[in-house]
Amino acid sequence: MADPFVFKVNLGGMIDILANHLYSSPDVFIRELLQNGTDAISARKHIAPDFAEGCIRIQVEPGQCIHFTDNGSGLTELEIHQFLAVIGQSSKRDLTTGRILEDYIGRFGIGMLSCFMVTDEITLRTRSAKDPSHAYEFHGKPDGTYSITELPAQNVAIGTAIRIAAKKGCERYFDEAEIARLVRFYGLPLPFPVMMQTVEGEYRINEMFRAGKNAEESMMALGKEIFETDFLGLIPLESKSGLFSGVAYILPHAVSLHAKGKHRIYLKNMLLTEDGDAILPKWSGFLRVFLNTTALRPTASRESFYEDELLMQAREELSECISSYLIDLSHKDPVLLEQMIRIHIMAIKSMASEDDVFFRTFIPFIQFETNTGTLSGKELLSMRDPICYTTDINQYHRAASLVLWQGRTLVNACYVYDLSLLRMMQSYEEDMILMPLELGSFDNLFEEPPTDAIRESDTLMEIADDVMRRYDARAQLKSFSPSQQPVFYMLDKQAETLREIHHARDNAHALFASMLDAFAEEIEEHTAALYLNWSNPLIRRLAKLDDAEKIRVCVEILYVQELLTGRFPLQGNELSLLNKNLIQLIEWGTAE
């Protein structure tokens, strides 16, 4: 059997991987130092359960070096060799069982290496609570070499003191204000003080709440400080299973449903990520979340969560916390809920369309655009007359007034989620009659004119039908409201598609023209009609004209005007047709 060989690690290469591939920024060295200090304090509690004076102290020599001291468990000489000199072996992991205690944060044995992104030497002094009669000084360099010197134990406090000097190009990280900002960013919820030592004295960096405020005021003040926004309100986040705790802040302005917001999501009181995609509901874009979790597993970079069953459970519980609060809000503070719905309507619609409880809670407040004005879901549910809807924005604008004059409600269901919400309303309220607005829906909006009107308008309709054949449509005489509307142009889906193809062909390169012609040939049966309104005085006046050319010009003007009003895409000669005929009218008027 061949002799086994042992892998060798190039520390310089590892540091390059950390700096350029594993960590998102060199400033994570502060996070790793905080993490190691926090775990050392937890370890001392295991050694001495009555220990309750955990503390981290930081001293900065601007642009030169940082002193980072904790009063945690410290390290023995054997632990220095085992955990500072062996990559991937964490001091938090039991060497026999491989298990990491739940109150420890680190687990991969690479955190200290992050300091080499900003320094060329790490000096560490330590005295172990397990062996307080010995103290040591460790010097580590990025080339993989290190030395250990024993120190007089009485001169070293129990715990660990780390000194790192700035390497060239990294001086900006060695600034008191920047270090304080990073400590608050990465370790704001830490349960023990992190103190900044200055020549004037020392102050606590990670103070979360200001004195003199109640809990809600304090949390709102904290949200404003962290996210630099005055929020509408807050939602407490407390896991029933103890997986997390925190608060979600409601944004005071609208955001895209899929906008990526920056959150503060902590794992065991240390920042893990600002990205909430891994744990927050997909519809939570209207929130900014400050959250601490204890049991979830981090990835190696400690910048996201490991995908497992616990993460799935946390997602479900977070969704339940948010949704339950909003449901309760409909009873406790409906004014705030209505304000929130107006601002964050897309997120609310998304929730309501996916969850029956949400739907029943929010549908009375959700607003819909209709031809009678904005109506709430509550108002629509109370209607007993049939309600029409369309998902075609152009069709909505063309038909809104026509349907209104018939005393019917038309809902603009072109917005995201509106159609699914309307259908849910129909299933929720059995007496609600909902129907799509289709070509056949207009049949009962038009009335046949009297027989004498048909005879009187023979010439008009013959000329109008001849005009419309050139535009692949027919002309018909009807009576409809409003009487102020002289004509109404209507076409089915196939005819509208054909019209869009012709419009595209007029503006297309020759290379694509034949392709569009082929598409047009595939559309065989289609219906398009220009309805002339006998109830309109202009149409009756046209029927009395005996000048065929003037009738033709007027019909063409009315046709193009209706296209513009109805937002139809104009084909090549239709706009020029309007100009030409208006000029003709002016010339006739001048001649007279």
MIFITI-192642 format. One record per residue: residue in one letter; x, y, z of N, C-alpha, C in turn. Coordinates in pm, whole numbers, plus 50000, padded with zeros to 5 digits. Layout:
! MIFITI-192642
AXYZXYZXYZ/...
! end
This chain:
! MIFITI-192642
M500854988050000500005000050000500895012550000/A500545022549917501355034549905501315042650033/D502435049450061502495057950180501575070050163/P500835073750269499945085450259500735098450265/F500215108550199500795121950206499795131350273/V500275142350321499435152050391499315164650308/F498075169750296497855182350224498645193550292/K499175202550213499815214650264499015226750219/V498945236750306498145248650277499055260650261/N498905267550149499615280150126498795291250191/L499295296750304498515306550377498275319150296/G499285323150216499075334850131497945332750034/G497865320749977496765317449887495445317349958/M495415312350083494175312350162493695326450189/I494635335450220494255349350248493695355950123/D494255352650007493725357949882492295353049859/I492065340249890490705334849877489745342049970/L490185344250095489335351250192489005365250143/A490035372550099489855386550064489055388449937/N489265379749840488685382149707487505373249673/H487275362749751486235353149712485285349449825/L485745348849950484875344350058484175356050125/Y484935366350163484355377750231484045388850132/S482965396250159482545406750067483355419450082/S484015421450198484765433750221485795431350330/P486965438050324487965436450430487475440350568/D486425449050575486005453550707485345442450790/V485185430550732484645419450812485625414750919/F486885419650915487815415751020487285420351157/I486555431551161485945436051286484885426151330/R484095421451235483075411351269483725398951327/E484835394451265485485382051311486115384051448/L486685395851474487235398551607486125398951712/L485015405551679483865405651770483355391551796/Q483285383751690482795369951702483695361751792/N485005362751774485925354951857485845359452003/G485755372852024485635377752161484355373152227/T483265373252151481965368752203482005354052241/D482595345952154482685331552183483605328852302/A484645337052316485545335252431484815338352561/I483945348752560483155351952679482165340752709/S481545334952605480645323552625481405311752684/A482645309452635483445298352685483795300152832/R484055312552873484395314953014483185312053103/K481975314753052480785311553129480645296553150/H481115288553053481085273953069482085269553175/I483205276853183484225273553283483785278453421/A483225290653426482785296653552481355301653534/P480355293353563478945296853537478495309953601/D479165314353709478765326853775479355339153706/F480205337053607480845348353539479785356253462/A479655369153493478625377353428479165391153393/E480475392453382481075405553358481785406053223/G481245398653126481865398552994481955412552933/C483065415252866483265428552807484345427852700/I484185435852598485215437652495485605452352497/R486925455052492487415468752488488275470752364/I488075482352302488805485452179489515498752197/Q490745499152152491525511652151492125513252012/V491985525251957492445527751821493545538351822/E494645535351757495675545351727495445548851580/P494855560551555494375563751420495415561351311/G494975553651210495815550751094496965541451122/Q497105536651247498285528551281497925514551329/C497195513551438496905500251490495625500151573/I495145488051601493945485751681494295475751791/H493865478951914493975469552026492575464552055/F492415451452055491105445152071491215435152185/T490525437752297490705429852418489375424352467/D489355411552503488175405652568488605398952697/N487655397652790487935390652916487305376952917/G487375370452803486815356952790487745346252843/S487625334252789488305322452845489805322452823/G490295329752720491705329152688492105315752629/L493405314352598493905302152534495115296652608/T495185283452616496405276952665497385275952550/E498625271952581499625270652474499175259852373/L498635248852423498175238352332497065243552241/E496135251452296495035256852216495525266752111/I496615274252144497185283252043497645275251922/H498365264051950498835255651839497665249251765/Q496655245051840495555237851778494635246951696/F494365258751749493295266751690493755279251613/L494905284651645495385296051570496295292051456/A496835280051462497805275751361497265264751270/V496035260151294495455249751209494195255551143/I494245257151011493105262750937491975252650934/G490775257250965489585248750959489275241851089/Q490125243851196489845237751325489455248651422/S488215248651465487695259351548487825255851695/S488155265951777488235264151923486865261551982/K485815263851905484445261851956483975247451933/R484785239751863484385226251829485105216351920/D484335207451982484935197052065485735187651977/L487025185752011487895177751925487525163051926/T486785158652028486395144552036485095141951963/T484085150251994482765148151934482565156251807/G483345166951790483155175751674481955184851687/R481285184651802480055192551821480395206551867/I479605216451818479765230351859478615233951951/L478925239852067477875243852159477035254952096/E475755255252131474805264052064475105278852083/D475755282652196475985296952218477255301952151/Y477925293452076479105297952001478685302251861/I479395312151810479085317251678479985310851573/G481295311751594482245306651495482265291551490/R482635286251376482665271651363483605266751255/F484235275651180485025271051066486545272551084/G486995279451192488415280451218489175288951118/I488535299051061489225307550963489065322350996/G488335325751106488025339651136489245348251157/M490255343351233491435351351261492195355051134/L492115346251033492835349050908492325361650840/S491075365750866490535377550801491325390050838/C491985389750955492785401450995493945403850899/F494435393350836495555395050742495145402750616/M493855405250600493435413850489493805428450513/V494015432050641494325446150673495645447750748/T496325436650780497575437550856498575427150806/D499845429450837500895419850802501405412350924/E500825415151040501255408051161500165408951267/I499895397651330498945397051441499735393951569/T499555402651668500165400151798499045397551898/L499135386351966498055382052056498635378352191/R498115384352296498485380552432497285373952498/T497515362752565496385355352620496755348152749/R495775347052835495905339452961494605331852980/S494695318852995493515310352998492905309453137/A491565309653142490865307653270491025293353318/K491345284253227491545270253264492945268053322/D493895276453282495285275153329495835289253355/P495335295853460495695309853482497135312153525/S497885301553552499275303253596500235305653480/H499725304953356500575307053239499925317353145/A500795325253082500345334952982501305334552863/Y500775338052746501595336552625501365348252529/E502395350452446502285360352338502515353152206/F501575355252114501605348751983501875359351877/H502815356651785503065365151669502805356851544/G501855361351462501555354151338501735362951217/K502255357251108502485364750985501765357950868/P501475365650762500715359850650501475349550569/D502785348050594503525337550522503375323950587/G502625323450699502365310750766503265308050885/T504205316750913505085314851028504505321651150/Y504795315951267504345321951392505305318051503/S505255325651611506075322751729505235324451854/I505625317351962504935318152090505975320652198/T505715330752278506605334152389505805333952518/E506355327652624505665327552753505945340752825/L504895346052890504965358652962504675356253110/P505095365653195504725364453337503205365253351/A502615355153410501155354253418500555366153491/Q501235371253594500665382053673500545395053594/N501235395953481501185408253400500095407753292/V499395396553282498395394753175497055391153239/A496005398553203494665395453253494105383253181/I493205376153251492555364753187491735369753068/G491935363352957491275367452833492285368352720/T491975376452621492835377452502492895391952457/A494105396752431494325410052376495025408752241/I494435414552139494975413452003495395427351956/R496555427951897497025440451836497315437851690/I496695446151604496995445151460497375458951409/A498465459351334498955472051277498505472951132/A498175485051091497655487150955498735484550851/K498375476750750499295475450638498965486150534/K499905488650447499785499550352498505498050269/G497755508850260496515508850183495285505950264/C495455501850392494305498350477494155507950595/E494825519450589494795528750702493375533550733/R492525534350632491175539850654490345531350749/Y490695518350762489965509850855490385512251000/F491495519351021492035521451155491675535551202/D490365537751216489805550651253488745548251359/E488765556251464487855553851577486395554151534/A485995564551459484605565551418484205553951327/E485105549951236484805538851146484685525751223/I485595523551319485535511251399484245510951481/A483865522551540482625523151618481425520151529/R481435525651407480335523051313480255508251280/L481395502051255481405487751218480985478951336/V481375482851458480955475151575479445475651590/R478855487551573477395488651580476725481251465/F477355481551350476805474651233476815459551254/Y477935454151299478065439751311477575434051444/G477675441951553477395435951683476495444051773/L475575451751716474715460351798473945452651906/P473395440451877472575433751981473395425952084/L474735426352079475535418452174475085421652317/P474925411252402474325413252535475305418652639/F476545420652604477535426252696478125438852632/P478765447452711479265460052655480505458252568/V480515465952459481725467452378482135482152395/M483275484352459483675497752500484795503052410/M484695515852377485765522652305486555530952406/Q487865528352412488735535452503489415546952429/T489305559052485489905570852425490695578352533/V491405588652492492175596452590491245603752688/E490005606652644489055613452732488325603952826/G488405591052801487685581152879487175570152787/E486125563352829485575552852745484055554152737/Y483495548752628482045548952610481605535852546/R480345532552570479805520052515479365522152372/I479855513652284479535514952141478185508852110/N477895497252166476715489552126475515492052216/E475255504752246474075508252326472885509252232/M471865500952255470735500252161469675510752190/F469335512852319468205521352351468635533052437/R467975544252412468235556152491467295556652612/A467805561952720467005562852843465845572552824/G464755570052898463625579352898462575576452794/K462745566052716461755562752613461085549552648/N459795548152609459155535252627459635525752518/A459195513152528459745502852437459495506152291/E458255510352258457955513052117458715525352067/E458795535752148459555547652109461025544152086/S461555535752176462955531652164463195523952035/M462275514752003462435506751883462295515351757/M461375524951760461235533951645462485542551629/A463035547351740464265555251735465415546851681/L465465534351724466515525351675466375523151524/G465135521051478464905519251335465335531251254/K465035543251305465435555451235466945556551227/E467625553051337469085553851338469715543751243/I469215531551244469815520851164469545522951016/F468285525750982467885526250842467725540450787/E467915550350875467855564450835466525567950767/T465435563150829464095565450776463105567050891/D462155576150874461035577150968459935567550921/F459755556750994458835546250951457385549250992/L456455542650921455035543850955454705537151087/G455335525851111455055518151230455985506251235/L455765497651334456625485851348455795473451377/I456375462051344455725449051366456655440551452/P456255436851574457095428251658457255414551593/L458455409151599458735395951541459235386851653/E458365378051701458735368651806458345354551763/S459345346151751459115332351708458495324251822/K457455316551789456835307951890457795297051937/S458675292851847459625282251881460965287551930/G461085300851940462335306751988463405307951882/L463045306451756464055307051649464595321151627/F463795331351655464225345051627463425354951711/S463925367151716463185378351773463675390951705/G462825401051703463225413451637462025422151606/V462175430451503461125439751467461205442551317/A460025444151255459935448151114459355462051109/Y460015470951035459585484751023458845486650890/I457715493950895456895496250776457365509050708/L457795507750582458315519150508457215529550482/P457575542450483456575552850461456385556550315/H457055549450225456955552550082456875539450004/A456315540349885456145528449802457485523649747/V457615510549733458805504549672458345493849575/S459215490049485458925479049394458725466249474/L457795458049430457495445549500458725436749514/H459605437249414460785428749414462065436549444/A461905448649500463085456649534463865449849645/K465185450349634466035444649737466305455149843/G465765453149962466005462550071467125457650159/K467775467050227468835463450321468225461650459/H468475450050516467965446750649469155445050744/R468875442250868469905438550965469505425151025/I470105414550976469765401151022470975395251092/Y470795392351221471905388151307471765373351342/L472895366951358472935353151406473695353151538/K473015349551645473605349651779474225363151811/N473445373551780473785387551811474885393451724/M475295386451620476305391551529475705392351389/L475965403451319475375405251186475775393851093/L474775388151028475035377950927474885383650787/T473805391250763473555396150628472605408150631/E472675416050525471695426650503470665422350400/D470865410650344469975405450240468935396250304/G467675399850290466625391850353466025380950267/D466535379250144465915369650052465865355550109/A466875351650186466945337850233465915334650339/I465415344650410464565341850526463235349250523/L463155360650455461935368750457460965364650347/P459655366650366458685363650259458965372150136/K458635366950020458935373949895458145387049882/W457055388349957456225400349947456585410950051/S457695409050122458015417850236458855429850196/G458855433650069459655444950025459285458150089/F458085459150147457655471650211458135472550355/L458975463050398459485462750535461005463850539/R461515468850649462935467950681463025460650815/V463845450350820463805440950932465095441451013/F464925442251145466025440751242465735427851317/L466555417651296466205404151342467435397151399/N467235389951508468305381651565467795367351576/T468595357951528468215343851534469335336151602/T469005324851661469995317551741470345303751686/A469385297051626469585282851593469925280051447/L469775289951359470025287551217471515286151190/R471825279051083473225276451049473725286250944/P474945291750965475495300850864476305293350760/T476495299650645477435294450546478865297650593/A479865292650522481255294350563481655309050571/S481125317350482481475331550482480705339250588/R479765332750655478875339150753478175351250691/E477735349850567477025360750502475665356350449/S475265344050484473945339050449473655326850535/F472415321550520472015309950597472155297150514/Y472465286450584472505273250521471065268450501/E470755263850381469395259450349469095246150416/D468195245950512467785233550578466365235150632/E465895225250707464525225350757464285236650857/L465295240050937465135250851033464915264250963/L465625266250853465445278650777464035279350720/M463525268150669462155267750618461155270950730/Q461405265550848460515268250961460555283050998/A461765288850998461895303151031461135311750931/R461225308250801460475315650698458985315450729/E458475303650759457035302250784456615310350907/E457425309851013457065316951135457165332151116/L458145336651039458245350951010457025355850932/S456645348150832455465351550753454225352250842/E454125342750934452975342351025452975354451118/C454165358351169454255370051257453755382651187/I454235384651065453875396850991452395396850955/S451925385550903450535385050858449575386150977/S449895379751089449015380451206448915394651259/Y450035401651260450015415451308449145424151218/L449295422651088448515430850995447035427551003/I446715414951024445315411051041444735417451168/D445515417151278445055423551402444915438551384/L445765444351297445745458751275444415463351216/S443755454551141442465458251082441415460851188/H441635455551309440715458051421441255468851515/K442565468751537443155477951636443395491951579/D443875492751456444205505851398443935505651248/P442635505651208442305504951065442805517050987/V442975528551054443475540450984444905538050937/L445755532551026447135529350988447145518750878/L446255508850888446205498350787445825504050651/E444825512850647444415518950521445555527350462/Q446275534450546447405542450499448485533350441/M448755522350509449765513050463449365506550331/I448085503250318447595497050195447715506650078/R447385519250101447505529049993448945530149944/I449875529850036451285531549999451855518749939/H451505507450000452135494649961451105485149899/I450305490649808449185483049753449635470249683/M450775470549612451205458749538451545447249632/A452245450249741452595439749837451335434049903/I450405442749937449155438250001448345429549904/K448275433749778447555425649678448205412049662/S449535411949662450265399249649449915389949763/M449915395049886449575386750002448125381949994/A447225391249961445795387849959445475377549851/S446195377949739445905368649630446435354549658/E447315353249756447925340249784447425333749912/D446755341349996446345336050126444895339850154/D444065330150186442635332450204442355341350325/V443115339350434442905347550553443285362050522/F444405363950455444815377250413443745383550324/F443245375650232442235380750139441025386050215/R440495378250306439305382350381439575394750467/T440825396050511441185407550595441335420350514/F442005419350399442395431350326441445435350214/I440645426050162439835429250044438885440950068/P438335442950189437465454650206438185467950185/F439525468050204440295480550195440935482550058/I441075472049980441775472949852440905480649751/Q441525489949680440825498649586440955493449443/F439885494849366439865490749225439445502549139/E440085503949023439715514448928438515509848848/T437465518148844436275514648767435785526848689/N434815524548601434265535648523433345544648605/T433095541048730432315549648820433215555948928/G434515554748909435465560049008436115548649084/T436935552049180437635541949260436665535749361/L436575522349357435695515249448436505505349531/S436125503649656436795493949742436245479949716/G436995469949761436505456349751435195454449825/K435035461549936433795460750013432615465649930/E432805476649856431725482149774431385472849658/L432405466849596432145457549485431395445249534/L431785440349653431125428549706429645430949738/S429285443449763427905446649798427015448349675/M427605448649556426815450749434426065438049394/R424855439749346424075428349300423875428649148/D424175440049084424135440548939425415434448883/P425355429248760426555423348700427705433448692/I428905428648716430125436748708430975431748593/C431285440648501432165437048388433615440348424/Y434535433348362435945436548380436685434148248/T437825440548234438685438248119440125438748165/T440955430648102442395430948130443155438248020/D442425444747932443025452447822442845467247854/I443935474147881443855488047922443215496847815/N443515494047689442925502047581441435499547571/Q441035486847584439615483547580438875490247696/Y439525490947811438895497547926438595512247894/H439585519247839439385533447810438375535547696/R438335526247601437385527647490435945525547537/A435775516047627434415511847661433885517847790/A434745524547870434335529048003433075537548001/S433065547747918431905556747917430675549847859/L430875541447757429755534447694429055525347794/V429865517847871429295508847971428655516848084/L429265528048120428715536448227427325541648192/W427155546048067425845551248026424785540548024/Q425215528148023424245517248032423955513448178/G424565520948272424305518448413425055506448467/R426175502748403426905490948446428305494848491/T428865486748580430195489248634431225481348555/L432285488248513433395481848442434655483648525/V435305472548560436525472848641437745471548551/N438705480248573439975479348503440835469048575/A440855456748522441605445848586442955443648520/C443535454648468444825453548400445995452948497/Y445775457248621446865457748718447155443748772/V448405441848813448835428848865447965425048984/Y447525412648988446735406449095445255410149092/D444835420649018443435424849026442475414148977/L442815407548868441915397248815441775385648912/S442885381048969442795369849064442015374049188/L442135386649229441375391349344439875392049312/L439535396449191438125396849150437525382749151/R438275373249100437775359349097437635353749237/M438555357249326438425352949466437195359249530/M436915371749495435725378449546434465371249500/Q434465366849375433305359849321433075346549393/S434165339549425434015326949498433635329249644/Y434025340849696433715344349835432265348849849/E431765356349750430395361449754429615355449637/E428795345649667428095338049563427155346749479/D426615357549537425675365949463426365375849370/M427655376449373428385385749288428445380149146/I428015388049047428025383848906429175391048836/L430155383448790431355389048728431475383648586/M431665392548490431765387848352432825395848276/P433565389248188434565396448108433895405048002/L434515416047968434015424847863434575419847730/E433695413747652434095408447523433255414847413/L433565411447290432835417247177431345414847192/G430965402947232429555399747247428885407147362/S429725412247456429145419447570428495432447528/F428845437647410428305450447366426945448947296/D426575436747265425335434947188424135441447255/N424055439847386422885445547454423065460247491/L424225466147453424425480447474423905488347354/F423725481447241423275488247119421815484747092/E421085494547043419695492347004419545494546853/E418615487246798418345489146655417575502346637/P417975510546540417255523246517415895520546453/P415005530346455413675528546392413815525546242/T412765519646184412785515946041412965528145952/D412285539145985412415551045902413835556845909/A414525554946023415915559546034416815551445941/I416535538445931417345529945843417175534345698/R415895537445659415655541945523416325555545498/E416225564445597416775577945583418295577845571/S418935567845630420405567645634421005558045531/D420215553545435420725544045334422005549045268/T421975561445217423135566745147424325568045241/L424085573245359425165574645458425815561245486/M425025550845511425585537945549426285531145432/E425775533345311426435527545194427835533445178/I427925546645193429235553245180430145549345297/A429585549245419430375545745537430905531445528/D430075522245479430505508345466431605506945362/D431495514745256432515514645152433855519845208/V433765530545287434975535945351435625525645442/M434815518945523435375509845624435915496945565/R435405492845447435955480845383437445482545353/R437815495145321439225497645292440095495545417/Y439455495645533440195493745658439805480545725/D439345471345639439065457645683438015457445795/A436975465745781435905466545881434585469345810/R433515469145887432195472245834431615484145909/A430585490445852429865501445919428455496745951/Q427975499946070426625496046112425955507746181/L424655508546165423875519146227423205513546353/K423435520046466422845515946593422455528446671/S421715526246779421425536946874422025532947009/F422785542047069423385538747199423685551547275/S423925549947403424295561147490425795560147520/P426455571747539425885585147543425605590447403/S424605598447392424235603847260425285613547207/Q426165618747296427215627947253428305620847172/Q428315607547179429355599947109428825596046971/P429405601446863428835598946729429135584946677/V430315579546706430675566246655431375558346764/F431395545346746432135536446837432785525546753/Y434105524446764434845514546685435165502746775/M434825490846726435025478946807435575467646721/L436495460046778437055448746706437375437546804/D437365425346754437665414046841439185412246853/K439605402246930441025400246955441805397646827/Q441225389646739441935386446614442125399046529/A441085407246522441175419546444442175429246507/E442195429746639443145438746705444585434046683/T444785420946687446115415546658446535418946516/L445605417246424445895420346283446255435046267/R445545443446337445825457746329447225460946383/E447605454646493448935456846550450025451746456/I449755440746386450725435446288450915445446174/H449805450846124449905460746015450655473146061/H450405477246185451105488946239452605486146248/A452945474046295454355470446307455015469546169/R454265464346071454825463045936455145476645875/D454305486445904454545499845850455855505745899/N456305501146017457515506746077458665496846079/A458485485246013459495474746020460495475645906/H461655469945930462665468445825462135458245724/A462585459745600462115450845494462365436145527/L463425433645604463765419945641462645413245720/F461945421445802460895415845887459495417545827/A459375425545722458055428145665457385415345616/S458155406845546457565394345495457155385145608/M457925385445716457585377145832456265381745893/L456075394845904454835400345958453655397545864/D453915397945733452865394545637452415380145657/A453365371445686453035357345709452165355745833/F452485363345937451665362946058450245367846028/A450135378445949448835384145916447985374145838/E448615366445748447875356745667447285345445751/E447885343045866447385332145952446085336046024/I445805349146030444575353746094443475354345989/E442565344945996441535343845892440255351045934/E439565346146034438285351946075438505362646181/H437965374546155438045385246253436885394746228/T436545402146332435405411246323435825425146370/A435515435146285435745449146321434595457246264/A434125466846343432965474646298433035488846354/L432575498246269432395512146313430895514246329/Y430445516246453429025518246481428705533246476/L427765536946391427305550746382426075552146471/N426085562146558425075563746662423925572546612/W422765566346585421605573846536421085583746641/S421455581546768421025590846873421835603846872/N422915603946792423785615746789423335625446680/P423205638446712422705648246612423625649446490/L424925647546507425825648446393425555637446292/I425315625346339425025614146248423705616646174/R422705621946244421415624946178421585635946073/R422445645446104422715656146007423415650445884/L424365641345905425065635145792424095627145704/A423105620945768422145612845691421315621445596/K421215634345624420425643245539421235649145425/L422575647645431423415653145324423185645445193/D423255652745081423145646044951424465647044874/D425565650844945426875652044884427735640244931/A427925630744842428635618444878430065621144924/E430765630844860432145633744896432245639445037/K431295648345070431315653945205431015643345310/I430105634245278429805623145370431055614745392/R431735611545280432955603245290433995609845379/V434225622945356435225630145435434865629945584/C433615632445616433185632745756433305619045822/V432935608445749433055594845805434515591545832/E435415595245741436835592445761437385600145880/I436955612545895437405620546011436905614246141/L435615610346144435075604046264435795590946296/Y436135583446193436835570746211438215572946275/V439005582146218440355584446272440275590646412/Q439305599446432439125605446565438825594646668/E438005584946631437685573946722438905565246749/L439755563346646440995555746667441875562646770/L442005575746758442835583346851442245582946992/T440945584647003440275584347134440425570647198/G440315560247116440385546547167441785541147181/R442815549347154444215545447170444605533947081/F444035533246963444445522946867445735527246798/P446615517846768447805521446690447415524946547/L447795536646503447405541146369448255534346262/Q447585530346156448295524746042448805535945952/G449625532445856450395541945778449645553945726/N448475551845663447815563045595446695569445677/E446465564445801445305569245877445515583345934/L446715586145983446975599446036446975609945924/S447575606345811447585615645697446155617645644/L445315607345660443915608145618443185619145694/L443455619845826442815630145908443255644045862/N444535645745841445045658845797444445663045662/K444435653645571443935656545437442465660645440/N441675653545519440245656545523439925669445598/L440705672545700440505685345769440835697045677/I441875695345596442205705745498441065707345397/Q440475696045360439365696445265438175704145324/L437895701745453436795708945518437065723945521/I438315727645547438685741845551438495748245412/E438915740845310438765746045172437305747845135/W436455738245175435025739745146434455751845219/G434875753545345434375764845422434835778145364/T436065778545313436615790745254435895794145124/A435625783545045434965785444915433575791144934/E432905786945037431555791845061431565806145111/
! end
